[in-house]
Each structure stands twice: as structure tokens, then as C-alpha cells.
Amino acid sequence: MEHLITPTANKLLAALPTNELERMVPRLEKVDLAFGEKIVDRGETIEHVYFPISTVTTLLTVGPLDLTLEIGLVGPEGVLGLPVIAGGKVAPYRAVAQMKGTALRMGAEDFEIECSNAETLRRMILRFSYVEMVRASLASACHRFHEIEKRLVRWILMTADRIKTSAIEITHDFLTNILGERPEAVDRAFASLENRNLIKYSRNRLIIPDRSALEAAACKCYKIIRDEEMNYMLVH
């Protein structure tokens, strides 16, 4: 593992004052994450927190028979591993890299120490925790009340927001796990969006041809989550 020279590629780290960031840098190490790589599973000890740089991680709740459902995303705007700040050593969810990329990670104990000693970091973490709570609650409501197409659009937009591109590498199997639906239902949702020219999909590559049109097809959950995330980034 090698140290990454530019931790400010993560927005949460970039918001820290120089003295706080410099104190953290020696404890940060670069890790390369593969698509679909399991970072931590429900019930496992959280040994590290992760600051995504060029990857996005999906948080999944795990039910009976290992059925999964997406409850949140963490990309370069935040940090993965929030339970440790509340003394939680065991992961309540499964975290998976939904795209190949890099992240910075820090030992959970070191992170707890930094949160105790760094005022701005502590404030940003608390604010990000609130945003995560909003995401999880809205994701639950969205899964309960909105049809699969709306939920798929929300997920596509939230992912695109984090990677700042209109092209997303994704497989149907991965989306089946995220959406908690049967493969044939995911296939129908994809076909519907493609027929309306809201997405193009070929060889595990999803393209957004018209961002504004896709946003118009999204449920209100997306806008609420996006607004909360924008407010979070303004709180330094």
C-alpha cells in the first residue's frame, strides 16, 4: 500500500483546515477497490474507515436468505464507516464497491482519536452522519412506495453525481442486489428507460444521453437527497 499525495480529492477531507488534514495524512493509505469488492459485511468488525477518491460504495441491508437492498451510497463526498464514531465496532450493513477505483483508508481507532481531537472533522462527520440518516430513511420510503423505474433513475442520478460523468459501469446482477428485485423486473425497467431514450446500455456500460430528461423522470426522493447533500457541503 502506498500513501496518496492528494487526499483533498475527497470533499470531506478537502473541507478540513490545514492543521487537521496534515495530522491525518500520515495515517491515510491508498487502497485500490475492484468492482463488486466487499469492503465489510454485516456483523464483521469495522477495522478501517474509507474516504472514497475515485470510487463509489453501496451500503446494503442484508435480510433472510442473504437478500439485499440498497440503503445508501458513499462516494468522494464523504466517508464509509460512520458507526465507529458512536462506538460501534460491528458493521450493521454490507458495504460493496460499485465501481473500480481508489480510496483512502484509516484505522478505526486512529479515526476515533482524530474525531476527538479535530473540531472541524468532528463537525463535518456529524453533519455527514445526518445526511446518511436522511439517505437511508428516504431510500426505505422509496423502495416501499415507488416503482422500480423511479428507484433505478434515483440510483443512476446519485451515482452520476458522485463520479461526475454520464457513463457508469454496472451489471444487471449488481443492480438486482441493489434494488432487491427479480432479474426480470430489472430487465423490464432497463428496457423501459432505453425505449424512452433516458439511458443507453450495452456491455455493462450505462450512458445518460440527456441529464435533464432523466432528472425529470426521477422521484422526489432524489431532489430531497441532493439538496441535503448540497447543504452538507456548505457546512465547514
C-alpha positions in Angstrom: 0.0 0.0 0.0 1.2 3.5 -0.8 0.3 6.9 0.6 -1.8 9.0 -1.6 -0.4 12.5 -2.2 -3.8 14.2 -2.9 -6.3 13.4 -0.1 -8.2 16.6 -1.0 -9.7 14.6 -3.9 -12.2 13.6 -1.2 -14.5 16.5 -0.5 -14.8 15.9 3.3 -11.0 15.8 3.7 -10.7 18.9 1.4 -13.0 20.8 3.8 -10.6 20.4 6.7 -8.2 23.1 7.9 -4.6 22.5 7.0 -3.5 21.6 10.5 -6.2 18.9 10.9 -5.6 17.4 7.4 -1.8 17.3 7.9 -2.2 15.4 11.1 -4.3 12.8 9.4 -2.2 12.3 6.2 0.4 10.0 7.8 -2.3 7.6 8.9 -4.1 7.5 5.5 -3.2 4.8 3.0 -4.3 4.3 -0.6 -6.3 1.2 -1.5 -7.5 0.0 -4.9 -11.0 -1.4 -4.9 -12.3 -3.7 -7.6 -15.9 -3.6 -8.9 -18.1 -5.7 -6.6 -15.5 -6.0 -3.9 -16.9 -6.5 -0.4 -15.4 -3.9 1.9 -17.1 -5.0 5.1 -20.0 -7.3 5.8 -22.8 -7.1 8.3 -21.7 -8.5 11.6 -18.0 -8.0 10.9 -15.7 -5.8 12.9 -15.1 -2.4 11.3 -11.3 -2.1 11.2 -11.0 0.8 8.8 -12.9 3.8 7.6 -12.7 4.7 3.9 -12.6 8.1 2.2 -13.5 7.3 -1.5 -11.5 9.1 -4.1 -12.5 7.7 -7.5 -14.9 5.0 -6.4 -18.5 4.8 -5.1 -19.5 2.4 -2.4 -23.0 1.0 -1.9 -24.4 0.3 1.6 -26.8 -2.8 1.6 -29.1 -4.0 4.3 -28.9 -7.8 4.4 -32.1 -9.8 5.1 -33.0 -13.5 5.3 -31.5 -15.8 2.6 -28.9 -13.2 2.1 -31.3 -10.9 0.2 -30.0 -7.4 -0.1 -31.4 -3.9 -0.6 -29.5 -0.6 -1.1 -29.8 1.9 1.8 -27.2 4.4 0.8 -24.2 5.4 -1.4 -20.9 6.9 -0.3 -18.6 8.5 -2.8 -15.9 11.2 -2.9 -18.2 13.5 -0.9 -17.9 11.5 2.4 -16.6 8.6 4.5 -17.5 5.0 4.9 -17.5 3.5 8.4 -19.5 6.0 10.4 -20.7 3.5 13.2 -17.2 3.8 14.8 -17.7 7.3 15.9 -20.6 6.1 18.0 -18.6 3.3 19.5 -20.0 0.8 17.0 -17.3 -1.8 16.2 -19.6 -4.1 14.3 -20.9 -3.2 10.8 -24.8 -3.0 10.6 -24.7 -3.3 6.8 -22.7 -4.7 3.9 -20.5 -2.3 2.0 -19.5 -3.0 -1.6 -17.5 -1.1 -4.2 -19.9 -0.5 -7.0 -17.1 0.7 -9.3 -13.4 0.2 -9.7 -11.4 3.0 -8.2 -9.3 4.2 -5.3 -10.0 5.2 -1.7 -8.0 6.4 1.3 -8.4 4.4 4.5 -7.6 4.9 8.1 -7.6 2.5 11.0 -10.8 2.8 13.0 -9.0 3.5 16.3 -6.9 6.3 14.7 -10.1 7.8 13.2 -11.8 7.8 16.6 -8.8 9.7 18.0 -8.8 12.2 15.2 -12.5 12.9 15.7 -11.9 13.5 19.4 -9.1 16.0 18.7 -10.2 17.8 15.5 -13.1 20.2 15.8 -13.8 20.7 12.1 -13.5 17.0 11.3 -15.9 16.2 14.1 -18.4 18.8 12.9 -18.2 17.5 9.3 -18.6 13.9 10.4 -21.7 14.7 12.5 -23.2 16.6 9.5 -22.4 13.8 7.1 -24.0 11.3 9.6 -27.2 13.3 9.4 -27.1 13.2 5.6 -26.6 9.5 5.7 -29.6 9.1 8.0 -31.7 11.2 5.6 -30.5 9.0 2.7 -31.3 5.8 4.5 -34.8 6.9 5.6 -35.7 8.1 2.1 -34.2 5.0 0.4 -36.5 2.9 2.6 -39.5 5.0 1.7 -38.6 5.0 -1.9 -38.3 1.2 -2.0 -41.7 0.9 -0.3 -43.7 3.4 -2.3 -42.1 3.9 -5.7 -42.0 1.7 -8.7 -38.7 0.1 -9.8 -38.2 2.5 -12.7 -38.2 5.5 -10.3 -35.8 3.8 -7.9 -33.5 2.9 -10.7 -33.4 6.5 -12.0 -32.7 7.8 -8.5 -29.8 5.4 -8.1 -28.4 6.3 -11.6 -28.5 10.0 -10.8 -27.0 9.6 -7.3 -24.1 7.6 -8.8 -23.5 10.0 -11.6 -23.4 12.9 -9.1 -20.5 11.2 -7.3 -18.4 10.2 -10.3 -19.1 13.4 -12.3 -19.7 11.6 -15.6 -22.5 10.4 -17.8 -21.1 6.9 -18.2 -21.5 4.3 -15.4 -20.0 0.8 -15.5 -22.6 -1.6 -14.0 -24.1 -5.1 -14.4 -27.7 -6.3 -14.2 -26.7 -8.7 -11.4 -25.3 -5.9 -9.3 -28.5 -3.8 -9.8 -30.6 -6.8 -8.9 -28.9 -6.8 -5.5 -29.2 -3.1 -5.0 -32.9 -2.8 -6.0 -33.9 -6.0 -4.2 -35.9 -7.1 -7.3 -36.0 -10.2 -9.5 -33.7 -10.0 -12.6 -36.7 -9.9 -15.0 -38.1 -6.9 -13.2 -34.7 -5.1 -13.6 -34.6 -6.0 -17.2 -38.1 -4.5 -17.8 -37.1 -1.3 -16.1 -34.0 -1.0 -18.2 -35.9 -1.7 -21.4 -38.5 1.0 -20.5 -35.8 3.6 -19.8 -34.0 2.7 -23.0 -37.2 2.9 -25.1 -37.8 6.4 -23.8 -34.1 7.3 -24.6 -33.4 8.1 -21.0 -30.5 5.7 -20.9 -28.4 3.7 -23.3 -27.0 0.4 -22.0 -24.5 -2.0 -23.7 -21.8 -4.4 -22.5 -22.2 -3.4 -18.8 -21.9 0.3 -19.7 -24.8 2.7 -19.0 -24.8 6.1 -20.7 -27.0 9.1 -19.8 -27.8 10.9 -23.1 -29.9 13.7 -21.6 -29.3 14.5 -17.9 -32.3 16.9 -17.6 -34.7 14.4 -19.1 -33.5 11.7 -16.7 -33.9 14.1 -13.7 -37.5 14.8 -14.9 -38.2 11.1 -14.6 -36.9 10.8 -11.1 -39.0 10.6 -7.9 -39.0 13.5 -5.4 -36.7 11.4 -3.2 -33.7 12.3 -5.5 -34.2 16.0 -5.2 -34.5 15.9 -1.4 -31.4 13.8 -1.0 -29.4 16.0 -3.5 -30.5 19.2 -1.6 -29.4 17.7 1.7 -26.0 16.7 0.2 -25.5 20.2 -1.2 -26.3 21.8 2.2 -23.9 19.4 3.9 -21.0 20.5 1.6 -21.7 24.2 2.6 -21.2 23.4 6.3 -17.5 23.6 7.0 
